[in-house]
Amino acid sequence: MEKTIFFNDAEVRLEGRLLMASPKQAVVITHPHPLYGGDMDNAVVTAIAEAYNREGWSTLRFNFRGTGRSSGHHEDGIGEQADVQAAITCLQNLGFQRIDLAGYSFGAWVLTNWSRSAGDHPHRIFLVAPPVAFVDFTKMAIPGLHSVFTGSLDDLAPPSRINLCLPHWHAEARLNVIQGADHSFWGHFQTLQREIAAVI
């Protein structure tokens, strides 16, 4: 069962939900844009968590600063990078030795920028529907990038634009395109879960 937890970074107190399925491996999951209604209860975030749970991983999904019961205020993806680090530190303090990072939409963008700032880190990164048509992801490397998932009908994360970026992001990363899915993945959550579980 998931339990609500709170953890801190230097400035804010963050609300999360932790499900313990393994004492050694866990994933941090980041949510879509909070100014457009995104939070840790988003259906895609939940689908990512369920995919990891089925593979025996513990999961931590959390609200960025200024969202839900997390303190602070929205900081355009900058302060949110500190939130990611706080979530990683929380899991490390709980004894987890292997930690993946998975983000959807705005959450994917935050993970991308966190990874570039962190440099040579040990975490695998999974991006779901990175909104390359909405914000500038640039063609710089994304250390740790493992896989990208998007829908064939996603106008914010179109496969064609992601394909152009992928060789620059990480030479070994894979793009997984879910046919018929748009940015919300409505009606395709189970397919998304299967695709994620297959590459974990």
Secondary structure in CASP SS format (residue, H / E / C, confidence):
PFRMAT SS
TARGET T0000
AUTHOR 0000-0000-0000
METHOD secondary structure of the structure
MODEL  1
M C 1.00
E C 1.00
K E 1.00
T E 1.00
I E 1.00
F E 1.00
F E 1.00
N E 1.00
D C 1.00
A C 1.00
E C 1.00
V C 1.00
R E 1.00
L E 1.00
E E 1.00
G E 1.00
R E 1.00
L E 1.00
L E 1.00
M C 1.00
A C 1.00
S C 1.00
P C 1.00
K C 1.00
Q E 1.00
A E 1.00
V E 1.00
V E 1.00
I E 1.00
T E 1.00
H C 1.00
P C 1.00
H C 1.00
P H 1.00
L H 1.00
Y H 1.00
G C 1.00
G C 1.00
D C 1.00
M C 1.00
D C 1.00
N C 1.00
A H 1.00
V H 1.00
V H 1.00
T H 1.00
A H 1.00
I H 1.00
A H 1.00
E H 1.00
A H 1.00
Y H 1.00
N H 1.00
R H 1.00
E C 1.00
G C 1.00
W C 1.00
S E 1.00
T E 1.00
L E 1.00
R E 1.00
F E 1.00
N C 1.00
F C 1.00
R C 1.00
G C 1.00
T C 1.00
G C 1.00
R C 1.00
S C 1.00
S C 1.00
G C 1.00
H C 1.00
H C 1.00
E C 1.00
D C 1.00
G C 1.00
I C 1.00
G H 1.00
E H 1.00
Q H 1.00
A H 1.00
D H 1.00
V H 1.00
Q H 1.00
A H 1.00
A H 1.00
I H 1.00
T H 1.00
C H 1.00
L H 1.00
Q H 1.00
N H 1.00
L C 1.00
G C 1.00
F C 1.00
Q C 1.00
R E 1.00
I E 1.00
D E 1.00
L E 1.00
A E 1.00
G E 1.00
Y E 1.00
S C 1.00
F H 1.00
G H 1.00
A H 1.00
W H 1.00
V H 1.00
L H 1.00
T H 1.00
N H 1.00
W H 1.00
S H 1.00
R H 1.00
S H 1.00
A H 1.00
G C 1.00
D C 1.00
H C 1.00
P C 1.00
H C 1.00
R C 1.00
I E 1.00
F E 1.00
L E 1.00
V E 1.00
A C 1.00
P C 1.00
P C 1.00
V C 1.00
A C 1.00
F C 1.00
V C 1.00
D C 1.00
F C 1.00
T C 1.00
K C 1.00
M C 1.00
A C 1.00
I C 1.00
P C 1.00
G C 1.00
L E 1.00
H E 1.00
S E 1.00
V E 1.00
F E 1.00
T E 1.00
G E 1.00
S C 1.00
L C 1.00
D C 1.00
D C 1.00
L C 1.00
A C 1.00
P C 1.00
P H 1.00
S H 1.00
R H 1.00
I H 1.00
N H 1.00
L H 1.00
C H 1.00
L H 1.00
P H 1.00
H H 1.00
W H 1.00
H C 1.00
A C 1.00
E C 1.00
A C 1.00
R E 1.00
L E 1.00
N E 1.00
V E 1.00
I E 1.00
Q C 1.00
G C 1.00
A C 1.00
D C 1.00
H C 1.00
S C 1.00
F C 1.00
W C 1.00
G C 1.00
H C 1.00
F H 1.00
Q H 1.00
T H 1.00
L H 1.00
Q H 1.00
R H 1.00
E H 1.00
I H 1.00
A H 1.00
A H 1.00
V H 1.00
I C 1.00
END
